[in-house]
Amino acid sequence: MKLETAPFDPADYVITPQDAAAYLTDAMASGDAAVVAAALGTIARAHGAGRLAKAAGLSRAALYNGLTATGNPTLATMMSVLGELGLTLAAEAREPVES
């Protein structure tokens, strides 16, 4: 019997703002800017990238290009997109690194 599979798209599971916040928090915990940008891109796709780009004052192409693993979005772009998604950027203290 042949096993049938379907492509996995995390955007299918980022439904609520709480889902988006958890997904983005996990990406930020990686410490990798490419992972954060890609996660934000996934969240944008899940919530309609075209509508989101327009609301954030960006072109759809600029949104797609900036929010990929190879993109490098500006802080202003990230803040605008997060605001349109109903999310905020937060900092949290971590354990000090001993040298």
N, C-alpha and C positions, 0 to 999 in steps of 0.2 A: 504494500500500500504506500502510495506516494504522500509525503507530508506536505500540506499546503501551508504557506506562510504569507503574511501580509507585511508590507513595509511599516516600520515603526516611525511615527512622527510625534515627538514630545508635545508639539503644539496642540494635538488632539486632547491632551490631558491638563492643559493650563486653562481652566475654565473661569475660576473666580479670582478676585484680587488676592485672596489668601493663597491660592495655588501659585499665582505669579510671584508673590512675595517669598514663598518657600523655595521656589525654583531659583529665583535670583539670589536669595541668601545663600543657598548651597553653592551656586556658581561663584559668588564672591568669596566664600570660604576657601576656594581652591587657590586664591592668590594670583590667578592667571587672568590677565586682562582680556585675552582672546576668548576664554571660556565665558567671562562676564558679558562681553559684546555679543557672542553667539547666543547666550541665554536670553538676553534682551531682544535679540532678533527673533527668537522662537516665540517669545511672549508677544511681540508685535504682530507676527503672523497669526497667532491664535486670536488676536483681537481685531484683525482687519488692518493690514499694513497700509493700505491706501487711505482709509479714513484716518488712521493714526498719523500718518505723514502729513496730511492736510491740516489736521488739528494742531500739530506741532510746528507747522510752518516750514515743512521740509518737502522736497520732492520725493516721490515714492522711490526713485532710483537712489537718491542720497540716503534714504532710510535703509534700504536693502544693502547698499554698499558699506555703510558705516557699521551696521549691526550684524557682522559676520565674524568668524574666527580670524579672518585676515584684515578686518576693518579696524579703524582706530577712531571711534567717535569722540567728538569733543565733549567736555563736561557739560557745556550748554545743551548739546544735543541730547545727552543722557538725561539731564534734568528735565528738559522739555518732554521727552518721551515718557519718562517716569510720571511726571505730573499728569499727562493725558491718560495714563493707565490707572491713575488714582494711587500711585505708590510714591514713597519718599525714600531718599537715600539716607541711611543712618550709619553711625559709627559705633563701635562697641569696643571696650577695653579688652585686651588680651593679656595673657601672662607675659611678663617681661622676658626678653631673650637675654640669657646670660652670655657674656663674652669670655 
